[in-house]
Amino acid sequence: MNAAVAGMAAGATLAICALVFGFWGFLLVALFIAIGAVIGRIVEGQIDLQGVMEALRGKRSV
């Protein structure tokens, strides 16, 4: 699945949730999509979690 298809799927999901659940449901689904994307990138190794934690603690600059 390329980025365009994934973007369209996420957009369609958010649009349906906005219509069905209203604004707060839309925000909640958007938050869960973002969390899922970050977890997926961590699992794939595209995000170095140790480096992020060190940068947040101020031990290292990225």
N, C-alpha and C positions, 0 to 999 in steps of 0.2 A: 504494500500500500504506500503510495507516494504522499508527499506533504499536501498536495491539493485535495486528494480524496479524503485524507484525515481531517483537513480543515473544513471541508464541506460536511462531513459527518458530525463534527463537533458543532458547527453552526446550525445544522438541522436539529440536533439534540437540544441545543439552547433555545432555539425558536419554539419548538414544541413545548418545552418546559415553561417558557415564558407565557405561552398561551394557556396552558393547563393549570399551572401552579401560581402564576402571578410573578410579581417582581422579586419577592424574597425567595421563592422557589428557584427562579432563574439564577439568582446570585449563589445559592447553595449548590446548584448543579455546576455552575462555572467554577466554583471553588474546588469541587471534587474532581472536575476534569483537569484543572491545573495541578492538583496534588497527584493525580494518577500519572500525568505526563512527567512530573519530576521523579516519581518513583520508578517509572519505566526507564528514564534516562540513567538513573543510578544503577539499576539492575543491568542495563546494557553496557555500563562502564563509560558512558559519555560525560558523566559528572563525577568528579573526584570528591566524595563526601568528606574524606579526611581533610583535604585542602580547603573546602568550604568552612568546615568547623574551625580550622586554624585561622582562617581569615576573619571569621566572626569574633574570635577571641582576641584578635589583634596581634597574633604571633607571626603572621605571614601576610604579605601583600600579594594579591593576584594580579 
